[in-house]
Amino acid sequence: MQISSNIWHDIRHIDVLLFDQFSNHCLANTVEPLRAANALAGRDLYQWQFCTLDGAPVASSSGMQVAPHVSLADATGDTLCVMPSYGIRALDQWTVVRALRRVADRYGVIAGFDTGPWLLARAGLLDGRRATIHWDELTAFAEAFPDIDVQRERFVLDGPRITCSGAMAAFDLVTHLIGMAHGPLLATDVAHLFMSTDRTPAQGPAVGRPGRMVARALNVMQAHLEQPVSIPDIARRIGCTQKTLESRMREAMQATPQAVYHRLRLNRAYQLVIETDQPVSEIAGRCGYDNASAMTRAFRTAFHATPTQVRRRQ
């Protein structure tokens, strides 16, 4: 099924529906990339809130208590992420199914994370669609819901329905969605922030996950932020021509090597601005700029604020 990219641009306010025994890891891998995207973009691309069926607190599988912002009935987002984990059979009951059916028409996109696809399927929200689930439940899921095209994938996007197999896949999914909505360069920025760009994509050409040649070039760039090297030199170091590197980089990142390198240096500057008390002049030198004024101009263009303004927000 062809998916309109407009759907992913419309994901802005996300309601995360939690249940007792949810996975901390899955939750963090969902919302932390969104937080990072906001920070790197310099504006709120995404908002999110936590909700439960009745508005009461829940506890994760490791005992972390979460007090929700609202009950599901009072949630007002455009996207619903259903996130149970352990004990899915106990949640497979009419009260849960009815609650999901009641709010289904309210959301443009509905996603099931970890074992969440089981609840979406029981509510009839995945009928006739492709879907996945945590792989421990895959066989039982296929047997219980024969009208669903069950696939052993890390995540599946089928129209306004998203299913994701677990915590590690959640990070891949969210960075993929960020890339679809806001470009692969931002998705790669987010992945670099969490030191994950060297992982091999498990599902096709995920947006923001470069191939090996581009990944090697990114590694060279990251290693030479303070004293930038030329693009021809980067190509030589990874064993290809400059033309090949430029072609691969455009294909994977929709940007030139020069633009990607420039963005990586600015990302490093942003981190130093918010994480240290170093003067802007020193940060400029550590990120390959000749002077603070040049870095500040580039910083303001990228993040819609000066380094000083960003620090004042912290």
Disulfide bonds with the S-S distance in Angstrom:
none
